[in-house]
């Protein structure tokens, strides 16, 4: 179960039980988090935005964000400074993202420019060169492959919505997306050389 869902469920259970609400502000040292919940609350949006900017769809970004926090939970010290925590979460995000691309595309992509990506995401802008390159790759794909990738990543449809649009099952849409991503990665590699 994703970290965010567990957090919301715990909060709802406390509200239902009539538990006294906890204070939202804690007095702590200058640059130290008081507990794991504070680490999560302060960094979840930052990590999610980074992941969303890299994978382009909400479900995968949520899963990867959860994986980052679960991976970082054990080795990370609460007594670490805010800067150290953020640096560790960024390094963990890089590793998790590399694993995701390795599983999805069959190749590892580890370069992250967090400030540029977050600024672009918040400004809701897309680099025209990137968009032109994506369209060039999509144009070379078979029609169904291009269509599933447009639905999933450019129009942010869920697998269920994309399957309905294509008139197929969710399982078939997953297979179609996987094959389309693999072929798109091969085309992108050929375009680079």
ABEGO torsion letter per residue (X at the ends): XBAAAAAAAAAAAAAAAGBBBBBABBBBBAABBABAAAAAAAAAAAAAAAAAAAAGBAAAAAAAAAAAAAAAAAABBAABBAAAAAAAAAAAAAAAAAAAAAAAAGBBBABBBAAAAAAAAAAGBBBAAAAAAAAAAAAABBAAAAAAAAAAAAAGBBAAAAAAAAGBBAAAAAAAAAAAAAAAAAAAAAAAX
